[in-house]
Amino acid sequence: MSIPSKIDHPLYRLLQDEDIAAFNEARKRGETCDLSNALLRGLDLRNMDASGLNMSGAYLRQADLRGIDFRETNLEGASICEAKISGVFFPKELHPHEIFMSVERGTRMRYHP
């Protein structure tokens, strides 16, 4: 398993700056980036457009994820310990127990996207 790290990409920098409106606008223009193993700890990512993103192995501890639709997002191996997840849509393949264990204990979510 890779160690979460910062990514040298303009879209990642928008997330680090918590500029979700600009991130979503860039996504509407067709821009994308690989957020696998991305360090996103403690960020306010509410309502981020995550459709089609690879966020496998992402570290989202204490992030505010409220309102994000992850149904078309790869979250295999991501950790959401102590994250705010009210109103989040998760991939249908992801078992609720995996979500619970990740939020409560920080385990990596396991499923096959």
N, C-alpha and C positions, 0 to 999 in steps of 0.2 A: 504494500500500500504506500502510495506517495504521500509526502508531507505537504499539507496545504501551503500555498505560497501566493505571493502577489504576481499578477500577470501584466506583462507590458502590452496593453491594448487600450485604445481610446474608450471602448465601451466599458471595460473593467474600471477605468479611471472615473467614468461617470457614476458607476455604482459606488466606488469608494467615496466619492463626493456627495453621495446620496441624492444625485440629480436624476431621479427616476423619470421625470417628464422628458428630459433630453434623451435618456436611454431609450424610452419607449418611442420617441420620434425617430431615432436612428433605426430602431427595429422596423418601424413602419416603412422606412426607405429601403428595407431589405438588408441592412447591416446585421451581422451576427458575429459571435466570437465563441471560442471554446472556453468554458468556465470550469472544466474538469480540474479538480484539486485546488480550486480557487479559495483564497482566504477572504471570507466575507463575514467575519465575526463581528457581532454587535451592530451591524448596519441596519438602517431603516430602509427596507426594500419594498414597502407596501405598494401593492398594485403594479409591480414590475411585470413587463411582458416577458414571460419565461418560455413561451411556446417554441418548441424545437431546439432548445438549448441543451448542450451537454454539460450538466452540473454534477457529473459523477465524481464522488470523492470530495465534493465541496464542503468546507467547514463553515457552518452557519450558526455557530453557538451564539445564543442571546440575540440573534437577528430578529427584526420585526418583519414577519413574512405575511402578515394579514392581507387577505384579499388576492393572493397570488394563485393563478391557475397553473399548477404543475402537471396537469394531465398529459401533456405532450412533451414533458421534460424528462431527461435521463437523470435520476437522482440516486442511482445505484452507488452505494458506499458513502453517500453524503451523511453528515451528522448535523442534527438540529437541536442539540442539547439546550434546554431552557429558552428555546425560541418561542415567539408569539405566533400561533398558528390558527387563530380564529378566522374562519371563512376561507381557509386554504383548500383548494382541490388538489388531491394527490393522485398519482397514476393509479388506475384501477388494479394493476398487478401488485401494488404495494400493500401488504397486509397491515391492518390497523395495529397489530401488536408490534410490528417493526417501527411504526411511527411513535407509538407510546414509549417503547424502550429507548428510542433515540432522544425524544424530548426529555424523558425522566433520567436516563442514565448515560446519555451521550454515545450510545452504540451507533455504529454505521448501519444504515438501512440496507437490507439485503432483499433483492428481488431480481427478476429477469425481465428487463424492458423489451 
